[in-house]
């Protein structure tokens, strides 16, 4: 049995794939230990999944302001010292990193101790941590070929990001006269997508376009948007949060969403056509790079945040509704990015790194 340290946190998008790989490793008889922060999603998700979690104190360095930057630079050496002690305690055979600020001290400590480091980079533009340590990693597991240039030749492969199997099980949806539009800006919602949807309802109602909306707004905007939607006379649901997202995907003909790594991986697994509106302030424009890769493959319509409003949403839906063959092709090409065995392959690589 080998012990693997799992590094990464802050957002659910960093933590959920790590947990998926940890579960695969557990099924093979290995132990996984997470290192993260008390303020990130890992503090809730990792204990709930039944894995041990050790804490360090560290913050981000990108787009955080001068005070946060100074604080993080002060925390960094203390966090590395804490990590070195933890690595001495657990004696891991390998470290698995999904990047993010919580992973930085862990990866640095592992490299200082000569422990093999395997990284999973789910974005077309790698994050700061993975870009900085790319040349030192044992293996890089990628979702987009565009990221290969940041890692040594021969040390990277396309494995995709672990996604819940329910998304892969979604059957092909037959088209009918009513187009179902799923809108989600993530669990917290998206102001741009919420406002664009609200402004579009008048256009859809006046044009008499047969559509049905499923809209996850986030809790902050829910009450106002739910009331306005009820007044619109259109068919559909406005929800603060969608508990069963695979079921919502199964109903949708097209998905309007952001372009985070987890979201585009779910689109690929489900084979769903989309309109991607990248978050404009995402670190290193990684959401824009993800959306561009999907657009290049013919899997999405890319609309910049500054250009998305009610009129543009109505226009793009009208184009797609008039071209059912294009919708079908977009879904098929989204599946080019799907990798149902991502967690299994990551566990294979980690076992190989641990053995050597």
C-alpha positions as CSV (number, residue, x, y, z in Angstrom):
1,X,0.0,0.0,0.0
2,X,1.3,3.5,-1.0
3,X,0.4,6.8,0.6
4,X,-0.4,9.6,-1.9
5,X,-0.7,13.2,-0.9
6,X,-3.5,15.1,-2.7
7,X,-2.7,18.8,-3.3
8,X,-5.2,21.5,-4.4
9,X,-8.2,23.3,-3.1
10,X,-10.1,26.5,-2.8
11,X,-12.9,25.7,-5.3
12,X,-15.0,22.7,-5.8
13,X,-13.5,22.4,-9.3
14,X,-10.1,21.7,-7.7
15,X,-11.4,19.4,-4.9
16,X,-14.0,17.1,-6.6
17,X,-11.6,15.6,-9.1
18,X,-9.0,15.0,-6.4
19,X,-11.6,13.1,-4.4
20,X,-12.6,11.0,-7.4
21,X,-8.9,9.9,-7.9
22,X,-8.6,9.3,-4.1
23,X,-11.6,7.0,-4.3
24,X,-10.0,5.1,-7.2
25,X,-6.8,4.8,-5.3
26,X,-8.6,3.6,-2.1
27,X,-10.3,0.8,-4.2
28,X,-6.8,-0.3,-5.1
29,X,-5.7,-0.5,-1.5
30,X,-3.8,2.9,-1.3
31,X,-4.1,5.7,1.2
32,X,-4.7,9.3,0.3
33,X,-4.0,12.3,2.5
34,X,-5.2,15.8,1.5
35,X,-3.4,19.0,2.3
36,X,-5.4,22.2,2.0
37,X,-6.8,25.3,3.7
38,X,-9.6,25.8,6.3
39,X,-11.2,28.4,4.0
40,X,-11.5,26.4,0.8
41,X,-14.1,23.8,-0.3
42,X,-11.7,21.1,0.8
43,X,-12.5,21.8,4.4
44,X,-16.1,20.6,3.8
45,X,-15.8,18.1,0.9
46,X,-12.8,16.1,2.0
47,X,-13.9,15.0,5.5
48,X,-17.4,14.3,4.0
49,X,-15.7,11.9,1.6
50,X,-13.9,10.1,4.5
51,X,-10.3,11.2,3.8
52,X,-7.8,12.7,6.2
53,X,-7.2,16.5,5.7
54,X,-4.2,18.5,7.0
55,X,-4.3,22.3,7.0
56,X,-1.8,24.9,5.9
57,X,-2.2,28.7,5.9
58,X,-1.8,30.1,2.4
59,X,-3.7,32.5,0.1
60,X,-3.6,33.4,-3.6
61,X,-1.2,35.6,-5.6
62,X,-3.3,36.4,-8.7
63,X,-5.7,39.4,-8.8
64,X,-5.8,39.7,-5.0
65,X,-4.4,43.1,-4.2
66,X,-1.2,44.3,-2.6
67,X,-2.1,43.4,1.0
68,X,-3.2,39.9,0.2
69,X,-0.1,39.4,-2.0
70,X,2.2,40.5,0.9
71,X,0.4,38.3,3.3
72,X,0.7,35.3,1.0
73,X,4.4,35.9,0.5
74,X,4.8,35.9,4.3
75,X,2.8,32.7,4.7
76,X,4.6,30.8,1.9
77,X,7.8,29.8,3.8
78,X,5.9,28.9,6.9
79,X,3.5,26.8,4.8
80,X,6.4,25.0,3.2
81,X,7.9,24.2,6.6
82,X,4.6,22.9,7.7
83,X,4.3,20.8,4.5
84,X,7.9,19.4,5.0
85,X,6.9,18.2,8.5
86,X,3.7,16.6,7.1
87,X,5.6,14.8,4.3
88,X,8.1,13.5,6.9
89,X,5.1,12.2,9.0
90,X,3.2,10.5,6.2
91,X,6.2,9.6,3.9
92,X,4.1,9.6,0.7
93,X,5.3,7.8,-2.4
94,X,3.9,10.5,-4.7
95,X,2.1,13.8,-4.7
96,X,-0.9,14.5,-6.9
97,X,-1.7,18.2,-7.6
98,X,-4.6,19.9,-9.3
99,X,-3.0,23.3,-8.9
100,X,-4.4,26.4,-7.3
101,X,-2.8,28.4,-4.5
102,X,-3.3,25.6,-1.9
103,X,-1.2,23.3,-4.0
104,X,1.9,25.6,-4.3
105,X,3.5,24.9,-0.9
106,X,2.8,21.1,-1.1
107,X,4.3,20.8,-4.6
108,X,7.3,22.8,-3.5
109,X,7.8,20.7,-0.4
110,X,7.6,17.5,-2.5
111,X,10.1,18.7,-5.0
112,X,12.5,19.7,-2.2
113,X,12.2,16.2,-0.8
114,X,12.6,14.5,-4.1
115,X,9.0,13.0,-4.1
116,X,7.5,12.4,-7.5
117,X,4.9,15.0,-8.4
118,X,2.1,14.2,-10.9
119,X,-0.1,17.2,-11.9
120,X,-3.5,17.3,-13.5
121,X,-4.1,20.4,-15.5
122,X,-7.7,20.7,-16.6
123,X,-7.4,24.1,-18.4
124,X,-6.1,25.0,-21.8
125,X,-4.0,27.6,-20.0
126,X,-2.3,26.1,-17.0
127,X,-2.5,27.9,-13.7
128,X,0.4,29.7,-12.1
129,X,1.5,26.8,-9.9
130,X,1.6,24.3,-12.7
131,X,3.3,26.7,-15.1
132,X,6.0,27.4,-12.5
133,X,6.8,23.7,-11.7
134,X,6.0,22.2,-15.1
135,X,9.5,21.3,-16.0
136,X,10.0,19.4,-12.7
137,X,7.0,17.2,-12.7
138,X,7.1,13.4,-13.2
139,X,3.9,13.5,-15.3
140,X,1.3,16.0,-16.5
141,X,-2.3,14.8,-17.1
142,X,-4.1,17.3,-19.4
143,X,-7.5,18.0,-20.8
144,X,-6.4,20.2,-23.7
145,X,-3.6,19.7,-26.2
146,X,-3.0,23.5,-26.0
147,X,-1.4,22.9,-22.5
148,X,1.3,20.5,-23.6
149,X,3.8,23.3,-24.4
150,X,4.1,24.1,-20.7
151,X,5.5,20.7,-19.8
152,X,8.6,18.7,-21.0
153,X,8.2,16.6,-24.2
154,X,7.1,13.1,-23.4
155,X,5.9,13.9,-19.9
156,X,2.3,14.8,-20.7
157,X,-0.8,13.0,-21.9
158,X,-4.4,13.8,-22.5
159,X,-6.5,12.1,-19.8
160,X,-9.3,14.6,-19.2
161,X,-10.8,15.6,-15.9
162,X,-12.8,13.1,-13.7
163,X,-16.5,13.7,-14.1
164,X,-19.4,12.0,-12.4
165,X,-20.5,8.9,-14.4
166,X,-24.1,10.2,-14.5
167,X,-23.0,12.8,-17.1
168,X,-21.6,10.1,-19.4
169,X,-24.9,8.1,-19.1
170,X,-27.0,10.9,-20.5
171,X,-28.7,9.6,-23.7
172,X,-29.0,11.5,-26.9
173,X,-32.0,13.8,-26.7
174,X,-34.4,13.7,-29.6
175,X,-35.3,17.1,-30.9
176,X,-38.9,18.4,-30.7
177,X,-40.5,21.7,-31.5
178,X,-39.7,23.2,-28.1
179,X,-36.1,24.0,-27.5
180,X,-35.0,23.5,-23.9
181,X,-32.3,26.0,-22.8
182,X,-30.3,25.3,-19.6
183,X,-28.7,28.4,-18.1
184,X,-26.2,28.0,-15.2
185,X,-23.5,30.3,-14.0
186,X,-22.4,27.8,-11.3
187,X,-23.6,27.4,-7.8
188,X,-23.3,31.1,-7.0
189,X,-24.9,32.1,-10.4
190,X,-23.6,34.6,-12.9
191,X,-24.7,38.2,-13.0
192,X,-24.1,38.4,-16.8
193,X,-26.0,35.3,-17.6
194,X,-28.8,36.1,-15.2
195,X,-29.3,39.6,-16.7
196,X,-29.0,38.3,-20.3
197,X,-31.7,35.7,-19.6
198,X,-34.0,38.2,-17.9
199,X,-33.7,40.6,-20.8
200,X,-34.3,37.9,-23.4
201,X,-37.6,36.8,-22.1
202,X,-39.4,39.7,-23.7
203,X,-37.9,38.8,-27.1
204,X,-38.9,35.2,-26.8
205,X,-42.4,36.1,-25.7
206,X,-43.0,38.7,-28.4
207,X,-41.6,36.4,-31.1
208,X,-43.6,33.4,-29.9
209,X,-40.6,31.1,-30.1
210,X,-41.4,27.7,-28.5
211,X,-38.7,27.4,-25.8
212,X,-38.5,26.2,-22.2
213,X,-36.0,27.5,-19.7
214,X,-34.2,25.7,-16.9
215,X,-32.3,28.5,-15.1
216,X,-30.0,28.1,-12.0
217,X,-29.6,31.7,-10.7
218,X,-27.7,31.3,-7.5
219,X,-29.3,32.3,-4.2
220,X,-28.6,36.1,-4.4
221,X,-30.7,36.7,-7.5
222,X,-33.2,34.0,-7.2
223,X,-36.2,35.8,-5.7
224,X,-36.2,38.7,-8.1
225,X,-35.6,36.5,-11.2
226,X,-38.2,33.9,-10.1
227,X,-40.8,36.6,-9.8
228,X,-39.9,38.2,-13.2
229,X,-40.0,34.8,-14.9
230,X,-43.4,34.0,-13.5
231,X,-44.6,37.3,-15.0
232,X,-43.1,36.6,-18.4
233,X,-45.6,33.8,-19.2
234,X,-42.8,31.6,-20.6
235,X,-42.5,27.9,-19.8
236,X,-39.8,26.6,-17.5
237,X,-38.2,26.7,-14.1
238,X,-36.1,29.3,-12.3
239,X,-34.2,27.7,-9.4
240,X,-31.7,29.0,-6.9
241,X,-29.7,25.8,-7.1
242,X,-30.1,22.6,-9.2
243,X,-29.5,19.5,-7.0
244,X,-29.4,17.1,-9.9
245,X,-27.4,18.7,-12.7
246,X,-27.1,15.6,-14.8
247,X,-30.9,15.4,-14.9
248,X,-31.0,19.1,-16.0
249,X,-28.4,18.4,-18.7
250,X,-30.5,15.4,-19.9
251,X,-33.5,17.7,-20.6
252,X,-31.4,20.4,-22.3
253,X,-31.0,21.0,-26.0
254,X,-28.4,23.7,-25.5
255,X,-26.5,24.9,-22.4
256,X,-25.6,28.6,-21.7
257,X,-22.8,28.7,-19.2
258,X,-19.3,29.8,-18.2
259,X,-16.2,28.0,-19.4
260,X,-14.5,26.7,-16.2
261,X,-12.7,23.4,-16.4
262,X,-15.4,21.4,-14.6
263,X,-18.2,22.9,-16.7
264,X,-16.6,22.1,-20.0
265,X,-15.7,18.6,-18.9
266,X,-19.4,18.0,-18.0
267,X,-20.5,19.4,-21.4
268,X,-18.0,17.0,-23.1
269,X,-19.2,14.0,-21.0
270,X,-22.9,14.7,-21.8
271,X,-22.2,15.6,-25.4
272,X,-24.2,18.8,-25.1
273,X,-24.0,21.8,-27.5
274,X,-23.3,25.1,-25.7
275,X,-23.0,28.8,-25.7
276,X,-19.9,29.6,-23.6
277,X,-19.5,33.0,-22.0
278,X,-16.0,32.9,-20.3
279,X,-15.6,34.7,-17.0
280,X,-13.7,37.8,-18.0
281,X,-11.5,38.1,-14.9
282,X,-10.6,34.4,-14.6
283,X,-6.9,34.0,-13.8
284,X,-4.7,34.0,-16.9
285,X,-7.9,34.1,-19.0
286,X,-8.1,30.3,-18.7
287,X,-11.8,30.2,-19.3
288,X,-11.4,32.1,-22.5
289,X,-8.7,29.6,-23.6
290,X,-11.0,26.7,-22.7
291,X,-13.9,28.2,-24.7
292,X,-11.6,28.9,-27.7
293,X,-10.5,25.2,-27.8
294,X,-14.2,24.2,-27.8
295,X,-15.0,26.7,-30.5
296,X,-12.1,25.6,-32.6
297,X,-13.5,22.0,-32.5
298,X,-16.9,23.2,-33.5
299,X,-18.4,22.3,-30.1
300,X,-19.7,25.7,-28.9
301,X,-20.7,29.2,-29.8
302,X,-18.3,31.6,-28.0
303,X,-19.6,34.9,-26.8
304,X,-17.5,37.3,-24.8
305,X,-19.0,38.5,-21.5
306,X,-19.1,42.1,-22.7
307,X,-21.2,41.1,-25.7
308,X,-23.7,38.9,-23.9
309,X,-27.1,40.5,-23.3
310,X,-30.8,39.7,-23.9
311,X,-30.7,40.5,-27.6
312,X,-27.5,38.5,-28.2
313,X,-28.9,35.5,-26.4
314,X,-32.2,35.6,-28.4
315,X,-30.2,36.0,-31.6
316,X,-27.8,33.0,-30.9
317,X,-30.7,30.7,-29.8
318,X,-32.6,31.7,-32.9
319,X,-29.7,30.7,-35.1
320,X,-29.2,27.3,-33.4
321,X,-32.9,26.6,-33.4
322,X,-33.0,27.1,-37.2
323,X,-30.0,24.8,-37.7
324,X,-30.7,21.5,-35.9
325,X,-27.9,19.8,-37.8
326,X,-25.5,22.3,-36.3
327,X,-26.8,21.5,-32.8
328,X,-26.2,17.8,-33.4
329,X,-22.7,18.4,-34.7
330,X,-21.8,20.6,-31.7
331,X,-22.9,17.9,-29.3
332,X,-20.9,15.2,-31.2
333,X,-17.8,17.4,-31.3
334,X,-18.1,18.2,-27.6
335,X,-17.7,14.5,-26.9
336,X,-14.3,14.6,-28.5
337,X,-13.1,16.1,-25.2
338,X,-14.8,13.4,-23.1
339,X,-12.6,11.0,-21.1
340,X,-14.7,8.5,-19.0
341,X,-11.6,6.8,-17.5
342,X,-9.8,10.0,-16.3
343,X,-9.8,8.9,-12.6
344,X,-8.6,5.4,-13.5
345,X,-5.8,6.7,-15.7
346,X,-4.7,9.1,-13.0
347,X,-4.5,6.3,-10.5
348,X,-2.5,4.2,-13.0
349,X,0.0,7.0,-13.4
350,X,0.3,7.6,-9.6
351,X,0.9,3.9,-9.0
352,X,3.7,4.0,-11.6
353,X,5.2,7.1,-10.0
354,X,5.0,5.6,-6.5
355,X,6.6,2.4,-7.7
356,X,9.6,4.3,-9.1
